[in-house]
């Protein structure tokens, strides 16, 4: 306790070297602590993480739902560490850590080093940046590219160098290659750029042209892929945004969900206010920085813009999903500084650091218990405690006892087939739903030669099988099922996975 007390006593808002070291240490702590939380509590990755793990078995410029960046990112970690469940958690927390690092760099442009540290801590409290950071999904993968784009916009406007505009265009392309929803940020920041007085000249306009050209060039391989594959990502996006009737109700629901994601940040601000109120501190708050009004406008645009534009689109046209806002709060900490009491900066810094650390630890411990020990003891069902390892082991035993040679292909619904693939010693390819366009790495020739394992969750049998799955089930020569319990301790919530084997062309054909 004396070490902690000494740390906070020595924390000085005027010591830039100390503030840099504390900022970097906090970002590292945030990543390590949340990785450890998932490592000890989760037995299976998120469903979207499963998809990334089997998509990466096929390198391409696009995948059935999204652009390639998220999958490539996971692939980088798999190449280094192997294809394991915990690798998805590592990929997630590193992505968040890099986001926080760029947040810090943006904050240093706009505010003092002390406020930059506070902005990082406050940003880290958003649920999208801690709890959801364990999920390697297209939404989470937006965090680092998005904040990098916001930094590139600010730097390009400030410095007006042609290469900065070109870099902005390339980073914008990376954002689109992660998820097309980046278009929301393009619109918001485009308005801010056009409103900035520094852009009202010919040189600045040429910079925008350079950015557009650089971005378009960077997108060429993906565009070629879209044409070649008949644009599966565009069709998926179309299915996701359509069909809502009560738009206003959905907007209200969407906003309510975002308040829930911001709850730890709002609680932190409330605690800090109450602390200063108890001390009789003045009620005034910072209005950001003493820099130009354009930077102040930048903070406001990043805080309000994406939400407002999304709500307008939701009210008049598209269906809304709460997780679409994952990348909307990447620099919310800068905006939140406006609501930190304006007192002695060192004292404010100590309280923001202390409250931020405490809340982060409490949230992580709560999540670890909720998805780990408590979920098993209570008998509750959650994807995080799915018996993935046991499923992989049992199905490996089935395949080895019924055939000769390694398992090369698993066919089935995304979750069941994906878990089987990730947990199998053979690391087979996945053909989701028996549809070749969903699993480009699998070919009819491969299945004919090496056979395949079809897996179906018996709980899903009430839903009709798609034609792809039916076709492969008809080819199977051996069938059966395995049985597990979702809850390890109480042996509650039984799981039955039905399997069917399409035998290899000949014994040992794929050795």
N, C-alpha and C positions, 0 to 999 in steps of 0.2 A: 504493500500500500504506500510505503514511503517513496518508492521509485515512481509510482504514478503521480503522487502529490508533487514530487520534485519536478517531474516532466511538465506538469501544468503550470507550476510556479515559474519555470524558466521559459515558457512559451512567450516569445516576444514578437509582436506584430511588425517591428522595425528591422528584425534580423532576417534578411532575404535568404541567406544560405540555410539558416535553420528552417525557414518556411518551405524552401524547396525540398529539403530532406524529409520533413514531416509529410509533405504532400505525396512524395514518391512512396514513402513508407506506408501511408494510409492506403494508397491504391493497391500496393502489394498485399497488405493485410486483408483488404476487402476481397481480393481474388482468392487468396489462400484459404481464408476462413470459410468462404462460401463453397469452394471446392471440397474442403474437408467435410462440411455439412452434408453435401450430397453423397460423398464417398461412403460415409458411415451410415447413412439412413436409407439410401435408395438401392433397390435391387434390380431396377430396370430403368431404361431411359424414357424420355417423353416420346410420344408417338411420332412427332415430327422428326425427332432425332433418329428414330429407327429408319424413317424414309431416307434421311441423308446418308445413313450408313450403308444402305444397299444401292442407292443411286450412285454413290462414288465408285462402285465397282465398274462403272462405265464412264469414261471421260468424254465429255461433250461440251458444247457451247450453250446448252440448255437442258432442262429436265422437264418431266411431265407437268409440273405445276409452276415452277419458277425458273429464273435465270440461274447461271452456273456458280455465282460467287459463294453462296452459302455452302454448297456441296464441295467446292474446291477448298474452302476454308477447313472443313472437317477432314477432307482428304489429306491436307498438310499434316494434321495431328496424327492421323492414322498411319501415314508413312513413317513418322518419327516414333510413335509409341505403340503401334499395332491397333487392330480393330477390336476394341473393348468398350464396355458400357461407360466406364469412367472417363474415357477419352472425350465423350460428348460433353460431360460436365466441364472438363478442362478447356475445351474449345469455347464453351459458353462464357466462362469467367474471364478468360484471356481477352475475348472480344469486348466484354464490359470494361476490363481494365484499360485497354487501349482507348476506348471511348472516353473514360475519365481522364486519361492523360491528355487527350486533345481538348477536352473541356477546360482543363487547367491552362493550356496554351491560349485558348480563346479568352479566358478570363484575365490572363496577364496583359492582353492587348487592351482590354476595356477597363480593368480595375487594378488595384494594388495587389501585391503578392499575398497579403493577409486575406483580402477578400476573395482572391482566386482560390486559396485553400478552403475557405468557407463554402465557396460555390461548388467545389468538388464534393465536399462532404454532404451538402444538402442534396445535390444531384444523386448521390449514391443511395439515398434513402427511398427513392421512388421504387415501388415494387417491381417495375419492369427491369430495374437495374440490379436487383439482388435475387429475389425469389425466382422470377422468370428468367433470370440470367443463366439458370441451370438447364434451360431448354434450348437446344440447338434447333431453332426454327427459322423460317424465312423472316419472321418478324424480328427476332432477336438479332439476326445477322445484319439487320439494317443499322444497328446502333453505331458501330465504328465508321462505316462509309458515310452515314448521314452527318455525323459530327465533323468528319473530315471535310465534307462538302461545305458545311457552314463556316469552317475555318478558311477554306479556300476562297469562298465568296468574300469574306471580310478582308483577307489579305490582298485579293485581286483589286478590290475597290480602293483600298488604302494605298497600294504601291503602283498600280497601273502599269506593271511590266507585262509584255506580251506573253512571256513564258508562264506567268502566273495565271493568265486567262486560259492558256492551253492546258495547264495542269487542272484548272477548275473544270474544263470540259471533260477531261479524262476521268476525274473523280466523279463527276456527274454520271458518266456512262457506267462506272462501277456501281453506283447507287441503283441505277435502272437494272443492271445485270444481277442485282441482289433481289430487288422486288420493284415492280412497276409503280407501286404506290409512291415511289420517290417523286413522281410527278407533282404530288401535293407540295412538297418542299420546293420544287423548282418554281411553281407558281408564286408561292409566298415570298421567297427570296428574290424572285424576279421583280416583284412589286417594290420591295425594299431598295433594290439596286436602282430602279428607275426613279425612285423618289429622292435618291441621294444627290445632292448638288454637285458632288465630284464627278458624276456620270454625265453631266450636261455638256459634253464636248465631243468632238469628232473622234479623238483618240480613244476615249472610253467606249464609244459605240463600236469602234473597230475591235476592241477587246472582247466585247460580247460576241461579235461575229467569229473571232478566233476560237472562243470557247465552244460555240455551237459546232464549228467545223471539226475541232479536235474530238468532241464528244461523238459526233456522227461517225468519224473514222474508227474510233474505238468500238463502236457498236456494230460494225460491218460483219464480223464473224457470227454474232448472235442473230443478226437479221438474215444472214444466209441460212443459218440453222432453222429459223422460223419458217422460211420458204420451203426448205427441204423436208421438214417434219410436219408441215401443214399446221403450224402455229398452235401447238397444244397449250402453251401458257396463256395465250389470248383467249382460247376457248374456256380454260379453267377460270380465268378472271371474270369472264362474262357470266359464268354460272354462279360465281360467288357474290356478285354485286346486284343481281336482279331478283325480282319476285316479292319484294316487301310491299305491303299494302298500307299499314298504319305507320307512315314515316315519322310523324311527330312523336309518337310513343317510343319509337326506336331511338330517336335522337335523345330523348330524356333518359332512356335506359343506358345509352352510350355514355352520356355525361355522368350519370351516377356511377358507372363502372370506373370511369377515370378518377373520380373523387376517391374511390376505394384504393386505387393504385397510388394516389398521392397522399394517402392517409398518414404514413410515417413522417413524411416531410412536413405536413400540416401540424402533426403532433409535436414535432421538434420545434417548430416556430412558436407554438403555444407555450411549451415548457420554457423556452428561452425568454419569452415575454413575461411569463409569470415570475421567473427568477429575478428579472430586472425590476418588475413592479414591486416585488417583495423588498428589494433594496432601495426603492424610491427613485429609480433611474428615470430620466426623461422619456416620454412616450414617442418622441420623434424617431423616424427611421431613415436609413440611407435611401437615396434615390439613385442608387447605382454608382456611377463614377462622376468625376468632375470633368470628364472628357467631353467631346462634342455631342450635340444632340443627335447626330446621326447614329452614333454608337448606342445611345439610349434607345433610339427607335429600333435599332437592330435587336436589342434585348426584348423589346415589346413584341416585335414581329415574330421572333422565335418562340415566345411564350404563348401568344394568342393565335397567330396565323394559321397553323395547321389544324387546330381544333375548330376554329371558326369556319374555315373552308370545308372541312369534312362534315360539319353539322349542316351547312347549307346544302351540300350535295346529298346528305342523308334525308333532309327535309323535302327535297324536290325530286330525287331520282333514285339513289342507290340504297341497298340494304347495308346496314352497318354491323361490324364485328368489333367488339371492345379491344381485341388485341391489335387491331390495325393502328392504334395509337401508340404502339410500343416505342417508336422512334420520335414521338412528338415532344418528349420532355428531356431531351439530351442536354440541354443547357438551361433547364428550369432553375438550377441553383443560382444562376446570375440574377434571374428575376426575383427569386425568393429573398435575396439579400436586401431588397427594398423593404422587407418587413422584419428585418433584424433591428432592434433598437439602436439608435445612434448614440453610443456611449464610447468610453475608452475602448479603442480598437483591440488592444491586447486582451482586455476582459471579455469582450464579445467573442473574440477568437477562441479563447479557452472554453467558453460555454458552448459554442457551436461544435468544437472538436469533442468535448466531453459528452454532450447529448447525442451527437452523431455516432460516436463509438458505442455508447450504451445501447441505443436503439438498434444498431446493426447487429450487435451481439445477441440481444433479446430476440430479434426477428429470426436470426439464423438458428438459435437454439430451439425456438418454438417450431420452426419448420422441420428441423431435424427430428424432434420428438413426434411431431404430428404425422410425418410420413414414415417414420421409423418405428420405434418401440411402441408408441401409443396406438398406431393404426393396427398393429398386429394384436396387441392386447385387447383392443376394443372389438376386434372382428370386423372392422370396416374395410371396404374395398377401395384401393387406389392403385393407379398404374405404377406409382413409385415403388410399391411393395409386391408387384407381380412376381411370381416364382419363375423368372426368366431362365436362370441357370438350370433349374431342375427340368424345365421343359426341353431345353437344348440337349441335356444329357439323356433324357428318356427317349427322345426321338432319334438321337444318334444310335442308341442301343437298338431301336426298332429297325433302322436302316441297315445297320451292320449285321443283324441277325437274319435279315430277309434277302440281302443282296451281297454281292462282292464288288468291292471298289468304293471310292469316296462318293459322298453325296455332293452333286454338282448343282442341282436346281431345286428350289422350294417354291411351291405354287400355293397361293392363298390370299386371304385378306391381309392388308398392309401390316397390321400389328402382329398377328399370329405368325405369319410367314417371316416377317422381319425379325422378330425375337428368335425364331428358330435358326435363321441364318446367322445372326450375330453370335448366338450362344453355341452353335455347332462347332465341333473341332475342325470340320472340313470347310467352314466359311463359304457355303454355297451361294450362288446367285439367286436372286428373287425375281419371280414373275408375278407381280401383283394381280390378283383376280383372274389369272390366266390370260391376261391381255398383253400381247407382245409390244404394243406401243407404250405400255407402262413400265416395261423392263427391257430396254433396248439391248442389254448385254446378252439376253437369252435368245437363242434361235431354235427353230424346229429341229434342225440337224443335231444340235447339242442334246436336246431332250430325247431324240430318237437313239442317239448313241449311248448316252449316259443315264437315261432314265430321269425320274423326278419324284419328289415327295410332295403330295398334296395334303395340306393341313387345314382343318376347319374347326373353329370353336363351336361346340355343340350348342352353346347358348345362342348362336346366330342362326340356327336352323329354321327358326320361324320366318326368317327373311328368305325370299327365293334366291337361289344361286344364279349368278349371271351365266351367260352362255359360254364364256371362256372356261369357268370352273367346271361346268357340266361336261364340256368336251373332254377335259383331262380326266375327270372322274370315270368317264366311260372307258378310258384306256387302261385304267388301273386293274391290276391282277390280284393284288393283296390289299386287304383293308383291316382296320382295327381301331383302337383308341387307347389313349393314355389318360391317367387320372392324377390330379394334384389337388392341393388345397391352397387357396389364395392366402390365407392367414397361417403363418408358420407355427405359432404357439398354440392356438386354440383349435387348429384343424377345422376351420369353418370356411364356408363358401367354396364348395367343391368346383373344380374345373375339369371338364372333359374335352380333350382335343382329339378329334377324329382324324385318322390318317389313311392315306391311300398311296400305294406305291406303283408307279409306272416303271417297270423293270428295264434295266439297260439292255442294249441290243444283244450283248453277250457278256458272260461273266468276265470281269476284269477289263472291260472295254475302255474304261476311263482311268485305269491305273496310271 
